[in-house]
Amino acid sequence: EAGVAQSPRYKIIEKRQSVAFWCNPISGHATLYWYQQILGQGPKLLIQFQNNGVVDDSQLPKDRFSAERLKGVDSTLKIQPAKLEDSAVYLCASSLRVLNHEQYFGPGTRLTVT
Amino acid sequence: RKEVEQDPGPFNVPEGATVAFNCTYSNSASQSFFWYRQDCRKEPKLLMSVYSSGNEDGRFTAQLNRASQYISLLIRDSKLSDSATYLCVVITYSSASKIIFGSGTRLSIRP
């Protein structure tokens, strides 16, 4: 069974530029999550989708971050404009159902903002 | 006070030892709990769910203490390959699921 796919794996941008990350969850998984993990910290949930609807985006900095999952399968997370403090690993995870939080993570995208 | 707290470690133990660490949570309404392991520069991987009655998976035992609001992970007969960061996850259900990861406990097993 294929795991969660993410791209790109690494990205370096300058502050004030924009960047987008892509995630394809495990086939059949209805719930998709985006996390931000800063070095030395645990992952912080940014947004959670159930199919193509948003379940929780309370911790998403909506002035600069946006995410969509238009067809209920793959998803994109965008940052515009980026700040230095956005340097982190962005992890995508999926789970079978919204109340089953056994999450399977992709390899992440390591973002460096200079 | 953080909503989910873990001792960052590092715990440095010899191969074959038993090691245990805890994760405390502040919201008494929290309902689901998990342990993940994360190797250096890798993604978190689900280790086990934590059930109310406690559960065991091979050398790993997870327990929940609702009265004192903590979960624990016990590793018996530790192997070099157990060296990793162990993250606890606490989930509270209200209008939406609130998912909080701890900052992790670093475990290093020495030969």
Contacts between the chains, C-beta under 8 A, distances in Angstrom:
chain1	res1	chain2	res2	distance
A	33	B	99	7.5
A	35	B	101	7.9
A	40	B	103	7.2
A	41	B	103	5.3
A	42	B	4	7.9
A	42	B	87	5.4
A	42	B	101	3.4
A	42	B	102	5.3
A	42	B	103	4.8
A	42	B	104	5.6
A	43	B	44	6.7
A	43	B	87	7.6
A	43	B	101	4.8
A	44	B	101	7.2
A	45	B	99	5.0
A	45	B	100	7.7
A	45	B	101	7.9
A	48	B	96	7.4
A	48	B	97	7.0
A	48	B	99	7.4
A	55	B	96	5.3
A	55	B	97	7.0
A	56	B	96	4.0
A	56	B	97	6.7
A	56	B	98	7.4
A	58	B	96	7.6
A	91	B	43	6.0
A	91	B	44	7.5
A	98	B	97	7.1
A	99	B	93	7.6
A	99	B	97	7.4
A	101	B	32	5.9
A	101	B	34	7.0
A	101	B	89	7.4
A	101	B	91	5.5
A	101	B	97	6.7
A	101	B	99	6.5
A	102	B	34	7.1
A	102	B	46	5.6
A	102	B	49	6.6
A	103	B	44	8.0
A	103	B	46	6.7
A	104	B	46	6.9
A	105	B	43	3.9
A	105	B	44	5.3
A	105	B	45	7.1
A	106	B	43	6.4
A	107	B	42	7.5
A	107	B	43	5.5
A	108	B	43	5.5
